[in-house]
């Protein structure tokens, strides 16, 4: 199990063994690696600067503007991408025991 992505900034709001709420900041052109969680569903709320969510099985791309949200169920391979010229911030809510399973490009 990988340690997870490195963000430009992470602001934890709540962090327990079974819940996490944080604001992640991705710099321009940055992204999280392709990954999945076995128990945790991600609730992604775009705060500022649009973000793109890449999803697998089936392959989809969701563009979130500020104020929009997307639920990513446990087990679904995904990544968050900032294609903009400014830093992107999004609120991430996760309930359940957290894990981060990095997935190589060939699996993504």
C-alpha positions, 0 to 999 in steps of 0.5 A: 500500500502506497503512502498516498499523493503529495499535495501542495497543501492539506488542511485537515478538518477532521481526522479519526480512524474511521473518518477524514475531512480535509481541504486538498490543494493541487498546484497547476498541472498537478494530479493525484496518482491513479488509485482506489480505496477498498472501504472508503467512498470519496466525496469530492467538493470543488471549492475553487478552480475547476478540477477533473476527476478521471474514473475507470471501469467504465472510463469517464471524466467528470469536470467539477466547477466550484460548488459541484460535487462527485461521489466516487464509490469504494473500489473504483479507480480514480484520480483528481487533476488540476488542468488550470493555471491556478491552484485548485482546492477541493474538500474531500470527505471520506467515511470508513477505514482509510487506505490508498491503493496506488494503481499503475497506468497499465491498470488504470 
